[in-house]
């Protein structure tokens, strides 16, 4: 994930090189996303906007997605991918349930 050094410092990582370590990168990224969830009340759109544009930008724009094309596109693309993953997950759950019923039918 992309995390800049000033953000990483908040979580005890002071060097860009350390962020190239996958475990460190994932730890810092997860902590940062959790921080954003708390700050923006689990509002996924605002969490994504803050991750992309910065927390201050979301606050500056009244806790709304900032009017930056890059940020708006980012939020839209991530939400679309998330919806696709949820759909795949639901289809897998239905398939697994069908496999548990004798004869494979519900």
Biopython code that builds the backbone (N, CA, C, O; Angstrom):
import numpy as np
from Bio.PDB.StructureBuilder import StructureBuilder

atoms = [
    (1, "UNK", "N", (0.847, -1.175, 0.000)),
    (1, "UNK", "CA", (0.000, 0.000, 0.000)),
    (1, "UNK", "C", (0.892, 1.237, 0.000)),
    (1, "UNK", "O", (2.064, 1.182, 0.372)),
    (2, "UNK", "N", (0.321, 2.323, -0.415)),
    (2, "UNK", "CA", (1.093, 3.554, -0.450)),
    (2, "UNK", "C", (0.892, 4.338, 0.841)),
    (2, "UNK", "O", (-0.214, 4.767, 1.171)),
    (3, "UNK", "N", (1.982, 4.508, 1.550)),
    (3, "UNK", "CA", (1.977, 5.304, 2.776)),
    (3, "UNK", "C", (3.208, 6.196, 2.726)),
    (3, "UNK", "O", (4.316, 5.720, 2.477)),
    (4, "UNK", "N", (3.018, 7.474, 2.961)),
    (4, "UNK", "CA", (4.159, 8.377, 2.945)),
    (4, "UNK", "C", (4.810, 8.405, 4.332)),
    (4, "UNK", "O", (4.178, 8.094, 5.342)),
    (5, "UNK", "N", (6.075, 8.782, 4.350)),
    (5, "UNK", "CA", (6.852, 8.749, 5.589)),
    (5, "UNK", "C", (6.216, 9.601, 6.699)),
    (5, "UNK", "O", (6.155, 9.139, 7.838)),
    (6, "UNK", "N", (5.744, 10.815, 6.419)),
    (6, "UNK", "CA", (5.130, 11.576, 7.512)),
    (6, "UNK", "C", (3.950, 10.837, 8.158)),
    (6, "UNK", "O", (3.749, 10.932, 9.369)),
    (7, "UNK", "N", (3.181, 10.111, 7.365)),
    (7, "UNK", "CA", (2.082, 9.316, 7.921)),
    (7, "UNK", "C", (2.642, 8.148, 8.714)),
    (7, "UNK", "O", (2.180, 7.866, 9.819)),
    (8, "UNK", "N", (3.633, 7.470, 8.158)),
    (8, "UNK", "CA", (4.241, 6.309, 8.824)),
    (8, "UNK", "C", (4.848, 6.691, 10.173)),
    (8, "UNK", "O", (4.834, 5.887, 11.105)),
    (9, "UNK", "N", (5.375, 7.900, 10.286)),
    (9, "UNK", "CA", (5.972, 8.353, 11.551)),
    (9, "UNK", "C", (4.958, 8.317, 12.689)),
    (9, "UNK", "O", (5.317, 8.070, 13.840)),
    (10, "UNK", "N", (3.709, 8.561, 12.368)),
    (10, "UNK", "CA", (2.661, 8.526, 13.397)),
    (10, "UNK", "C", (2.563, 7.144, 14.038)),
    (10, "UNK", "O", (2.050, 6.993, 15.147)),
    (11, "UNK", "N", (3.068, 6.134, 13.314)),
    (11, "UNK", "CA", (2.970, 4.755, 13.786)),
    (11, "UNK", "C", (4.346, 4.152, 14.059)),
    (11, "UNK", "O", (4.509, 2.932, 14.084)),
    (12, "UNK", "N", (5.343, 5.034, 14.265)),
    (12, "UNK", "CA", (6.660, 4.594, 14.695)),
    (12, "UNK", "C", (7.623, 4.181, 13.605)),
    (12, "UNK", "O", (8.655, 3.581, 13.903)),
    (13, "UNK", "N", (7.325, 4.479, 12.358)),
    (13, "UNK", "CA", (8.224, 4.127, 11.251)),
    (13, "UNK", "C", (8.780, 5.424, 10.673)),
    (13, "UNK", "O", (8.036, 6.258, 10.157)),
    (14, "UNK", "N", (10.105, 5.579, 10.767)),
    (14, "UNK", "CA", (10.728, 6.853, 10.387)),
    (14, "UNK", "C", (11.420, 6.870, 9.028)),
    (14, "UNK", "O", (11.815, 7.938, 8.559)),
    (15, "UNK", "N", (11.575, 5.730, 8.394)),
    (15, "UNK", "CA", (12.340, 5.705, 7.148)),
    (15, "UNK", "C", (11.516, 5.124, 6.002)),
    (15, "UNK", "O", (10.777, 4.155, 6.173)),
    (16, "UNK", "N", (11.662, 5.742, 4.831)),
    (16, "UNK", "CA", (10.966, 5.249, 3.640)),
    (16, "UNK", "C", (11.369, 3.814, 3.335)),
    (16, "UNK", "O", (10.544, 3.010, 2.901)),
    (17, "UNK", "N", (12.632, 3.497, 3.561)),
    (17, "UNK", "CA", (13.131, 2.150, 3.284)),
    (17, "UNK", "C", (12.355, 1.089, 4.080)),
    (17, "UNK", "O", (12.101, -0.005, 3.576)),
    (18, "UNK", "N", (11.986, 1.412, 5.301)),
    (18, "UNK", "CA", (11.241, 0.471, 6.142)),
    (18, "UNK", "C", (9.873, 0.156, 5.543)),
    (18, "UNK", "O", (9.341, -0.937, 5.741)),
    (19, "UNK", "N", (9.307, 1.112, 4.814)),
    (19, "UNK", "CA", (7.993, 0.895, 4.205)),
    (19, "UNK", "C", (8.045, -0.070, 3.021)),
    (19, "UNK", "O", (7.007, -0.512, 2.529)),
    (20, "UNK", "N", (9.259, -0.396, 2.566)),
    (20, "UNK", "CA", (9.416, -1.375, 1.485)),
    (20, "UNK", "C", (9.371, -2.801, 2.021)),
    (20, "UNK", "O", (9.272, -3.753, 1.246)),
    (21, "UNK", "N", (9.442, -2.952, 3.327)),
    (21, "UNK", "CA", (9.279, -4.267, 3.948)),
    (21, "UNK", "C", (7.781, -4.564, 3.972)),
    (21, "UNK", "O", (7.023, -3.804, 4.574)),
    (22, "UNK", "N", (7.331, -5.652, 3.333)),
    (22, "UNK", "CA", (5.893, -5.922, 3.248)),
    (22, "UNK", "C", (5.180, -5.968, 4.600)),
    (22, "UNK", "O", (4.085, -5.422, 4.737)),
    (23, "UNK", "N", (5.786, -6.612, 5.595)),
    (23, "UNK", "CA", (5.132, -6.698, 6.904)),
    (23, "UNK", "C", (4.963, -5.324, 7.539)),
    (23, "UNK", "O", (3.903, -5.006, 8.077)),
    (24, "UNK", "N", (6.013, -4.512, 7.474)),
    (24, "UNK", "CA", (5.954, -3.160, 8.038)),
    (24, "UNK", "C", (4.924, -2.327, 7.295)),
    (24, "UNK", "O", (4.124, -1.622, 7.910)),
    (25, "UNK", "N", (4.946, -2.410, 5.977)),
    (25, "UNK", "CA", (4.016, -1.640, 5.160)),
    (25, "UNK", "C", (2.571, -2.001, 5.491)),
    (25, "UNK", "O", (1.734, -1.117, 5.670)),
    (26, "UNK", "N", (2.283, -3.283, 5.571)),
    (26, "UNK", "CA", (0.912, -3.706, 5.874)),
    (26, "UNK", "C", (0.484, -3.305, 7.279)),
    (26, "UNK", "O", (-0.660, -2.909, 7.502)),
    (27, "UNK", "N", (1.419, -3.411, 8.227)),
    (27, "UNK", "CA", (1.094, -3.013, 9.606)),
    (27, "UNK", "C", (0.751, -1.526, 9.687)),
    (27, "UNK", "O", (-0.262, -1.140, 10.271)),
    (28, "UNK", "N", (1.606, -0.705, 9.095)),
    (28, "UNK", "CA", (1.385, 0.741, 9.125)),
    (28, "UNK", "C", (0.099, 1.089, 8.382)),
    (28, "UNK", "O", (-0.693, 1.904, 8.855)),
    (29, "UNK", "N", (-0.108, 0.478, 7.229)),
    (29, "UNK", "CA", (-1.306, 0.751, 6.427)),
    (29, "UNK", "C", (-2.576, 0.369, 7.179)),
    (29, "UNK", "O", (-3.551, 1.120, 7.183)),
    (30, "UNK", "N", (-2.561, -0.791, 7.810)),
    (30, "UNK", "CA", (-3.734, -1.236, 8.572)),
    (30, "UNK", "C", (-4.017, -0.304, 9.743)),
    (30, "UNK", "O", (-5.169, 0.039, 10.007)),
    (31, "UNK", "N", (-2.971, 0.102, 10.438)),
    (31, "UNK", "CA", (-3.149, 1.035, 11.555)),
    (31, "UNK", "C", (-3.708, 2.372, 11.070)),
    (31, "UNK", "O", (-4.575, 2.968, 11.709)),
    (32, "UNK", "N", (-3.197, 2.823, 9.940)),
    (32, "UNK", "CA", (-3.662, 4.097, 9.395)),
    (32, "UNK", "C", (-5.132, 4.007, 8.983)),
    (32, "UNK", "O", (-5.921, 4.903, 9.286)),
    (33, "UNK", "N", (-5.495, 2.932, 8.298)),
    (33, "UNK", "CA", (-6.891, 2.771, 7.889)),
    (33, "UNK", "C", (-7.811, 2.678, 9.103)),
    (33, "UNK", "O", (-8.914, 3.224, 9.091)),
    (34, "UNK", "N", (-7.365, 1.992, 10.143)),
    (34, "UNK", "CA", (-8.158, 1.899, 11.372)),
    (34, "UNK", "C", (-8.329, 3.288, 12.005)),
    (34, "UNK", "O", (-9.406, 3.624, 12.497)),
    (35, "UNK", "N", (-7.268, 4.080, 11.985)),
    (35, "UNK", "CA", (-7.324, 5.450, 12.500)),
    (35, "UNK", "C", (-8.342, 6.272, 11.703)),
    (35, "UNK", "O", (-9.130, 7.024, 12.277)),
    (36, "UNK", "N", (-8.314, 6.121, 10.384)),
    (36, "UNK", "CA", (-9.262, 6.849, 9.535)),
    (36, "UNK", "C", (-10.696, 6.380, 9.783)),
    (36, "UNK", "O", (-11.626, 7.187, 9.779)),
    (37, "UNK", "N", (-10.872, 5.084, 9.998)),
    (37, "UNK", "CA", (-12.218, 4.573, 10.306)),
    (37, "UNK", "C", (-12.764, 5.207, 11.584)),
    (37, "UNK", "O", (-13.923, 5.619, 11.644)),
    (38, "UNK", "N", (-11.920, 5.278, 12.589)),
    (38, "UNK", "CA", (-12.365, 5.893, 13.856)),
    (38, "UNK", "C", (-12.699, 7.364, 13.653)),
    (38, "UNK", "O", (-13.717, 7.858, 14.138)),
    (39, "UNK", "N", (-11.834, 8.046, 12.935)),
    (39, "UNK", "CA", (-12.012, 9.493, 12.757)),
    (39, "UNK", "C", (-13.265, 9.822, 11.952)),
    (39, "UNK", "O", (-13.955, 10.802, 12.232)),
    (40, "UNK", "N", (-13.552, 8.993, 10.947)),
    (40, "UNK", "CA", (-14.676, 9.297, 10.053)),
    (40, "UNK", "C", (-15.860, 8.346, 10.234)),
    (40, "UNK", "O", (-16.673, 8.162, 9.328)),
    (41, "UNK", "N", (-15.935, 7.747, 11.421)),
    (41, "UNK", "CA", (-17.098, 6.959, 11.783)),
    (41, "UNK", "C", (-17.402, 5.800, 10.856)),
    (41, "UNK", "O", (-18.567, 5.516, 10.581)),
    (42, "UNK", "N", (-16.378, 5.132, 10.375)),
    (42, "UNK", "CA", (-16.545, 3.982, 9.472)),
    (42, "UNK", "C", (-17.241, 4.333, 8.160)),
    (42, "UNK", "O", (-17.733, 3.441, 7.470)),
    (43, "UNK", "N", (-17.290, 5.604, 7.809)),
    (43, "UNK", "CA", (-17.852, 6.013, 6.511)),
    (43, "UNK", "C", (-16.798, 5.692, 5.453)),
    (43, "UNK", "O", (-15.812, 6.413, 5.304)),
    (44, "UNK", "N", (-17.021, 4.603, 4.724)),
    (44, "UNK", "CA", (-16.009, 4.109, 3.796)),
    (44, "UNK", "C", (-15.606, 5.146, 2.756)),
    (44, "UNK", "O", (-14.427, 5.250, 2.415)),
    (45, "UNK", "N", (-16.553, 5.905, 2.252)),
    (45, "UNK", "CA", (-16.226, 6.930, 1.254)),
    (45, "UNK", "C", (-15.261, 7.970, 1.827)),
    (45, "UNK", "O", (-14.306, 8.371, 1.162)),
    (46, "UNK", "N", (-15.515, 8.400, 3.057)),
    (46, "UNK", "CA", (-14.641, 9.397, 3.676)),
    (46, "UNK", "C", (-13.279, 8.806, 4.041)),
    (46, "UNK", "O", (-12.253, 9.477, 3.930)),
    (47, "UNK", "N", (-13.280, 7.554, 4.473)),
    (47, "UNK", "CA", (-12.007, 6.887, 4.788)),
    (47, "UNK", "C", (-11.144, 6.820, 3.532)),
    (47, "UNK", "O", (-9.954, 7.132, 3.576)),
    (48, "UNK", "N", (-11.740, 6.416, 2.420)),
    (48, "UNK", "CA", (-10.993, 6.328, 1.165)),
    (48, "UNK", "C", (-10.530, 7.704, 0.693)),
    (48, "UNK", "O", (-9.402, 7.858, 0.225)),
    (49, "UNK", "N", (-11.394, 8.689, 0.815)),
    (49, "UNK", "CA", (-11.022, 10.046, 0.411)),
    (49, "UNK", "C", (-9.875, 10.564, 1.262)),
    (49, "UNK", "O", (-8.948, 11.190, 0.749)),
    (50, "UNK", "N", (-9.935, 10.304, 2.562)),
    (50, "UNK", "CA", (-8.865, 10.754, 3.456)),
    (50, "UNK", "C", (-7.562, 10.011, 3.170)),
    (50, "UNK", "O", (-6.484, 10.602, 3.242)),
    (51, "UNK", "N", (-7.653, 8.727, 2.849)),
    (51, "UNK", "CA", (-6.462, 7.950, 2.512)),
    (51, "UNK", "C", (-5.799, 8.528, 1.267)),
    (51, "UNK", "O", (-4.572, 8.563, 1.169)),
    (52, "UNK", "N", (-6.616, 8.983, 0.316)),
    (52, "UNK", "CA", (-6.081, 9.496, -0.942)),
    (52, "UNK", "C", (-5.649, 10.959, -0.852)),
    (52, "UNK", "O", (-4.547, 11.311, -1.273)),
    (53, "UNK", "N", (-6.508, 11.801, -0.308)),
    (53, "UNK", "CA", (-6.258, 13.248, -0.328)),
    (53, "UNK", "C", (-5.717, 13.797, 0.984)),
    (53, "UNK", "O", (-5.196, 14.911, 1.033)),
    (54, "UNK", "N", (-5.843, 13.008, 2.046)),
    (54, "UNK", "CA", (-5.420, 13.463, 3.362)),
    (54, "UNK", "C", (-6.608, 13.811, 4.231)),
    (54, "UNK", "O", (-7.648, 14.268, 3.757)),
    (55, "UNK", "N", (-6.421, 13.581, 5.508)),
    (55, "UNK", "CA", (-7.496, 13.842, 6.473)),
    (55, "UNK", "C", (-7.910, 15.301, 6.475)),
    (55, "UNK", "O", (-9.098, 15.618, 6.542)),
    (56, "UNK", "N", (-6.925, 16.190, 6.402)),
    (56, "UNK", "CA", (-7.210, 17.626, 6.448)),
    (56, "UNK", "C", (-8.076, 18.062, 5.276)),
    (56, "UNK", "O", (-8.927, 18.939, 5.425)),
    (57, "UNK", "N", (-7.867, 17.463, 4.118)),
    (57, "UNK", "CA", (-8.659, 17.830, 2.935)),
    (57, "UNK", "C", (-10.126, 17.459, 3.139)),
    (57, "UNK", "O", (-11.020, 18.220, 2.768)),
    (58, "UNK", "N", (-10.370, 16.293, 3.728)),
    (58, "UNK", "CA", (-11.749, 15.867, 3.983)),
    (58, "UNK", "C", (-12.392, 16.795, 5.018)),
    (58, "UNK", "O", (-13.552, 17.179, 4.871)),
    (59, "UNK", "N", (-11.653, 17.148, 6.048)),
    (59, "UNK", "CA", (-12.175, 18.076, 7.078)),
    (59, "UNK", "C", (-12.435, 19.456, 6.462)),
    (59, "UNK", "O", (-13.469, 20.074, 6.713)),
    (60, "UNK", "N", (-11.498, 19.918, 5.669)),
    (60, "UNK", "CA", (-11.608, 21.244, 5.043)),
    (60, "UNK", "C", (-12.867, 21.362, 4.186)),
    (60, "UNK", "O", (-13.449, 22.440, 4.066)),
    (61, "UNK", "N", (-13.274, 20.255, 3.602)),
    (61, "UNK", "CA", (-14.443, 20.260, 2.716)),
    (61, "UNK", "C", (-15.700, 19.747, 3.422)),
    (61, "UNK", "O", (-16.578, 19.144, 2.806)),
    (62, "UNK", "N", (-15.759, 20.004, 4.726)),
    (62, "UNK", "CA", (-16.969, 19.707, 5.484)),
    (62, "UNK", "C", (-17.272, 18.231, 5.645)),
    (62, "UNK", "O", (-18.427, 17.807, 5.635)),
    (63, "UNK", "N", (-16.192, 17.447, 5.795)),
    (63, "UNK", "CA", (-16.335, 15.990, 5.941)),
    (63, "UNK", "C", (-17.076, 15.392, 4.749)),
    (63, "UNK", "O", (-17.951, 14.536, 4.884)),
    (64, "UNK", "N", (-16.688, 15.880, 3.589)),
    (64, "UNK", "CA", (-17.186, 15.350, 2.322)),
    (64, "UNK", "C", (-15.989, 15.000, 1.458)),
    (64, "UNK", "O", (-14.866, 15.422, 1.735)),
    (65, "UNK", "N", (-16.233, 14.230, 0.412)),
    (65, "UNK", "CA", (-15.152, 13.904, -0.519)),
    (65, "UNK", "C", (-14.698, 15.206, -1.175)),
    (65, "UNK", "O", (-15.512, 15.917, -1.763)),
    (66, "UNK", "N", (-13.415, 15.523, -1.079)),
    (66, "UNK", "CA", (-12.923, 16.768, -1.671)),
    (66, "UNK", "C", (-13.182, 16.820, -3.187)),
    (66, "UNK", "O", (-13.241, 15.786, -3.852)),
    (67, "UNK", "N", (-13.333, 18.024, -3.710)),
    (67, "UNK", "CA", (-13.643, 18.165, -5.138)),
    (67, "UNK", "C", (-12.409, 18.017, -6.036)),
    (67, "UNK", "O", (-12.231, 18.771, -6.992)),
    (68, "UNK", "N", (-11.583, 17.057, -5.722)),
    (68, "UNK", "CA", (-10.394, 16.798, -6.527)),
    (68, "UNK", "C", (-10.705, 15.604, -7.422)),
    (68, "UNK", "O", (-11.121, 14.551, -6.938)),
    (69, "UNK", "N", (-10.506, 15.767, -8.720)),
    (69, "UNK", "CA", (-10.829, 14.691, -9.663)),
    (69, "UNK", "C", (-10.128, 13.384, -9.277)),
    (69, "UNK", "O", (-10.747, 12.320, -9.291)),
    (70, "UNK", "N", (-8.840, 13.463, -8.934)),
    (70, "UNK", "CA", (-8.095, 12.248, -8.584)),
    (70, "UNK", "C", (-8.745, 11.522, -7.409)),
    (70, "UNK", "O", (-8.904, 10.302, -7.434)),
    (71, "UNK", "N", (-9.118, 12.277, -6.386)),
    (71, "UNK", "CA", (-9.719, 11.670, -5.197)),
    (71, "UNK", "C", (-11.098, 11.106, -5.508)),
    (71, "UNK", "O", (-11.421, 9.997, -5.084)),
    (72, "UNK", "N", (-11.901, 11.841, -6.228)),
    (72, "UNK", "CA", (-13.233, 11.354, -6.585)),
    (72, "UNK", "C", (-13.146, 10.083, -7.433)),
    (72, "UNK", "O", (-13.911, 9.141, -7.228)),
    (73, "UNK", "N", (-12.206, 10.062, -8.391)),
    (73, "UNK", "CA", (-12.005, 8.860, -9.207)),
    (73, "UNK", "C", (-11.518, 7.693, -8.362)),
    (73, "UNK", "O", (-11.957, 6.558, -8.549)),
    (74, "UNK", "N", (-10.606, 7.972, -7.429)),
    (74, "UNK", "CA", (-10.067, 6.934, -6.552)),
    (74, "UNK", "C", (-11.182, 6.292, -5.725)),
    (74, "UNK", "O", (-11.290, 5.067, -5.659)),
    (75, "UNK", "N", (-11.997, 7.120, -5.103)),
    (75, "UNK", "CA", (-13.093, 6.610, -4.269)),
    (75, "UNK", "C", (-14.046, 5.775, -5.115)),
    (75, "UNK", "O", (-14.445, 4.683, -4.708)),
    (76, "UNK", "N", (-14.408, 6.275, -6.271)),
    (76, "UNK", "CA", (-15.324, 5.562, -7.158)),
    (76, "UNK", "C", (-14.746, 4.200, -7.580)),
    (76, "UNK", "O", (-15.453, 3.193, -7.553)),
    (77, "UNK", "N", (-13.482, 4.173, -7.962)),
    (77, "UNK", "CA", (-12.854, 2.930, -8.420)),
    (77, "UNK", "C", (-12.729, 1.907, -7.286)),
    (77, "UNK", "O", (-12.999, 0.722, -7.484)),
    (78, "UNK", "N", (-12.328, 2.357, -6.119)),
    (78, "UNK", "CA", (-12.172, 1.425, -4.998)),
    (78, "UNK", "C", (-13.537, 0.871, -4.584)),
    (78, "UNK", "O", (-13.657, -0.320, -4.298)),
    (79, "UNK", "N", (-14.555, 1.713, -4.549)),
    (79, "UNK", "CA", (-15.896, 1.232, -4.190)),
    (79, "UNK", "C", (-16.439, 0.242, -5.221)),
    (79, "UNK", "O", (-17.116, -0.720, -4.860)),
    (80, "UNK", "N", (-16.146, 0.474, -6.493)),
    (80, "UNK", "CA", (-16.577, -0.456, -7.543)),
    (80, "UNK", "C", (-15.882, -1.806, -7.373)),
    (80, "UNK", "O", (-16.517, -2.853, -7.505)),
    (81, "UNK", "N", (-14.607, -1.785, -7.086)),
    (81, "UNK", "CA", (-13.861, -3.027, -6.867)),
    (81, "UNK", "C", (-14.375, -3.748, -5.626)),
    (81, "UNK", "O", (-14.500, -4.972, -5.621)),
    (82, "UNK", "N", (-14.669, -2.997, -4.588)),
    (82, "UNK", "CA", (-15.205, -3.565, -3.350)),
    (82, "UNK", "C", (-16.551, -4.243, -3.612)),
    (82, "UNK", "O", (-16.800, -5.345, -3.124)),
    (83, "UNK", "N", (-17.418, -3.580, -4.385)),
    (83, "UNK", "CA", (-18.726, -4.155, -4.717)),
    (83, "UNK", "C", (-18.552, -5.455, -5.498)),
    (83, "UNK", "O", (-19.279, -6.421, -5.265)),
    (84, "UNK", "N", (-17.602, -5.483, -6.413)),
    (84, "UNK", "CA", (-17.326, -6.696, -7.179)),
    (84, "UNK", "C", (-16.856, -7.825, -6.266)),
    (84, "UNK", "O", (-17.307, -8.963, -6.401)),
    (85, "UNK", "N", (-15.969, -7.520, -5.355)),
    (85, "UNK", "CA", (-15.479, -8.535, -4.418)),
    (85, "UNK", "C", (-16.596, -9.063, -3.523)),
    (85, "UNK", "O", (-16.640, -10.256, -3.225)),
    (86, "UNK", "N", (-17.494, -8.185, -3.096)),
    (86, "UNK", "CA", (-18.638, -8.625, -2.289)),
    (86, "UNK", "C", (-19.546, -9.558, -3.084)),
    (86, "UNK", "O", (-20.061, -10.541, -2.551)),
    (87, "UNK", "N", (-19.735, -9.244, -4.352)),
    (87, "UNK", "CA", (-20.565, -10.084, -5.219)),
    (87, "UNK", "C", (-19.934, -11.474, -5.380)),
    (87, "UNK", "O", (-20.633, -12.484, -5.292)),
    (88, "UNK", "N", (-18.637, -11.527, -5.613)),
    (88, "UNK", "CA", (-17.937, -12.801, -5.737)),
    (88, "UNK", "C", (-18.065, -13.590, -4.442)),
    (88, "UNK", "O", (-18.295, -14.799, -4.463)),
    (89, "UNK", "N", (-17.917, -12.907, -3.326)),
    (89, "UNK", "CA", (-18.026, -13.571, -2.027)),
    (89, "UNK", "C", (-19.420, -14.175, -1.820)),
    (89, "UNK", "O", (-19.552, -15.300, -1.339)),
    (90, "UNK", "N", (-20.461, -13.409, -2.190)),
    (90, "UNK", "CA", (-21.826, -13.917, -2.063)),
    (90, "UNK", "C", (-22.040, -15.139, -2.947)),
    (90, "UNK", "O", (-22.669, -16.110, -2.525)),
    (91, "UNK", "N", (-21.523, -15.096, -4.165)),
    (91, "UNK", "CA", (-21.670, -16.225, -5.087)),
    (91, "UNK", "C", (-20.953, -17.464, -4.546)),
    (91, "UNK", "O", (-21.453, -18.580, -4.681)),
    (92, "UNK", "N", (-19.797, -17.269, -3.943)),
    (92, "UNK", "CA", (-19.069, -18.391, -3.356)),
    (92, "UNK", "C", (-19.856, -18.989, -2.195)),
    (92, "UNK", "O", (-19.902, -20.209, -2.038)),
    (93, "UNK", "N", (-20.470, -18.142, -1.387)),
    (93, "UNK", "CA", (-21.255, -18.627, -0.249)),
    (93, "UNK", "C", (-22.449, -19.446, -0.731)),
    (93, "UNK", "O", (-22.770, -20.477, -0.140)),
    (94, "UNK", "N", (-23.105, -19.000, -1.791)),
    (94, "UNK", "CA", (-24.240, -19.730, -2.346)),
    (94, "UNK", "C", (-23.766, -21.076, -2.888)),
    (94, "UNK", "O", (-24.414, -22.098, -2.667)),
    (95, "UNK", "N", (-22.647, -21.078, -3.589)),
    (95, "UNK", "CA", (-22.097, -22.326, -4.133)),
    (95, "UNK", "C", (-21.744, -23.304, -3.020)),
    (95, "UNK", "O", (-22.019, -24.499, -3.125)),
    (96, "UNK", "N", (-21.139, -22.797, -1.964)),
    (96, "UNK", "CA", (-20.776, -23.659, -0.835)),
    (96, "UNK", "C", (-22.013, -24.216, -0.150)),
    (96, "UNK", "O", (-22.027, -25.379, 0.252)),
    (97, "UNK", "N", (-23.054, -23.398, -0.013)),
    (97, "UNK", "CA", (-24.304, -23.864, 0.594)),
    (97, "UNK", "C", (-24.947, -24.944, -0.258)),
    (97, "UNK", "O", (-25.444, -25.939, 0.270)),
    (98, "UNK", "N", (-24.944, -24.759, -1.569)),
    (98, "UNK", "CA", (-25.538, -25.739, -2.478)),
    (98, "UNK", "C", (-24.789, -27.076, -2.401)),
    (98, "UNK", "O", (-25.395, -28.141, -2.526)),
    (99, "UNK", "N", (-23.486, -27.012, -2.199)),
    (99, "UNK", "CA", (-22.686, -28.226, -2.120)),
    (99, "UNK", "C", (-22.984, -29.020, -0.864)),
    (99, "UNK", "O", (-22.753, -30.229, -0.827)),
    (100, "UNK", "N", (-23.495, -28.359, 0.167)),
    (100, "UNK", "CA", (-23.790, -29.034, 1.428)),
    (100, "UNK", "C", (-25.139, -29.754, 1.412)),
    (100, "UNK", "O", (-25.382, -30.633, 2.240)),
    (101, "UNK", "N", (-26.015, -29.386, 0.475)),
    (101, "UNK", "CA", (-27.346, -29.984, 0.393)),
    (101, "UNK", "C", (-27.253, -31.263, -0.440)),
    (101, "UNK", "O", (-26.658, -31.256, -1.518)),
    (102, "UNK", "N", (-27.833, -32.356, 0.048)),
    (102, "UNK", "CA", (-27.790, -33.616, -0.726)),
    (102, "UNK", "C", (-28.325, -33.410, -2.146)),
    (102, "UNK", "O", (-29.384, -32.813, -2.339)),
    (103, "UNK", "N", (-27.604, -33.896, -3.105)),
    (103, "UNK", "CA", (-27.986, -33.739, -4.493)),
    (103, "UNK", "C", (-27.550, -32.414, -5.083)),
    (103, "UNK", "O", (-27.714, -32.188, -6.282)),
    (104, "UNK", "N", (-26.993, -31.531, -4.259)),
    (104, "UNK", "CA", (-26.473, -30.250, -4.745)),
    (104, "UNK", "C", (-27.544, -29.224, -5.052)),
    (104, "UNK", "O", (-27.245, -28.176, -5.626)),
    (105, "UNK", "N", (-28.792, -29.501, -4.682)),
    (105, "UNK", "CA", (-29.866, -28.534, -4.945)),
    (105, "UNK", "C", (-30.386, -27.974, -3.638)),
    (105, "UNK", "O", (-30.386, -28.651, -2.610)),
    (106, "UNK", "N", (-30.825, -26.738, -3.692)),
    (106, "UNK", "CA", (-31.395, -26.127, -2.486)),
    (106, "UNK", "C", (-32.825, -26.525, -2.290)),
    (106, "UNK", "O", (-33.458, -26.100, -1.323)),
]
sb = StructureBuilder()
sb.init_structure("model")
sb.init_model(0)
sb.init_chain("A")
sb.init_seg("    ")
for serial, (resi, resn, name, xyz) in enumerate(atoms, 1):
    if name == "N":
        sb.init_residue(resn, " ", resi, " ")
    sb.init_atom(name, np.array(xyz, "f"), 0.0, 1.0, " ", f" {name:<3s}", serial, name[0])
structure = sb.get_structure()
